[in-house]
Amino acid sequence: MSKRSSKGLVVVGILLVVLIGGIFVSNIETNYDEPQGLPTFAGTEHDPDQDIFDGGELKENSLPYAVFEEYGFVLIPLALLMFGAMVGGVVISKEEVEE
């Protein structure tokens, strides 16, 4: 195995450990067995309870709070993984054009 491939395997291993660790650390106790309504739109005159903000803070049962506050640590490794997939796709397409 070359140095280049071993470095790639080390990076993949680190990303995998961070991703799996983030999933295991997350608090699953907040999940429900049945669907729950999440306020995702700003409050209107008809239904002000749909506002996702509570005095300038995100409500804990809003979708943005769940994505960025509770599972934000999973987004960074996923973003790096998706970036690597895009770069890999560009490299593969350039190799096919050169042949």
Secondary structure, 3 states (H helix, E strand, C coil): CCHHHHHHHHHHHHHHHHHHHHHHHCCHHHCCCCCCCCCCCCCCCCCHHHCCEECCEECCCCHHHHHHHHCHHHHHHHHHHHHHHHHHHHHHHHHHHHC
